[in-house]
Amino acid sequence: MQAREFRDLSEQELATKLHELQESLFHLRLRRGSNRLENPAQLRKTRRDIARALTIERERAEGIKRS
C-alpha cells in the first residue's frame, strides 16, 4: 500500500490494517524459518507497510498534516 492509501483510512481502519500486517509478518517469519516461504520479498514489503502505518499513526497523534 502507498502512504496515500493509509492516510485515507480512518483511525480504526488504520489500527485494524496495522494489526493484520503484524500478523502477516509473524506468519511470514514462521514460514521462512521452516523454509516454506515462496516469495522472500514479501517480508520486506510487509515490514515497510508496517512502518508506513506506524508513521501515519504518529503523524496523526502529533497533529502533523501531510498531503
QUINORJO-V318170 format. One record per pair of residues at least 12 apart in sequence whose C-alpha atoms are under 6 Angstrom apart, sorted by sequence separation. I is the first residue (numbers start at 1). GAP is how many residues later the second one is. D is the distance in whole Angstrom. If there is no record, write none. Layout:
<<I,GAP,D> <I,GAP,D>>
This chain:
none
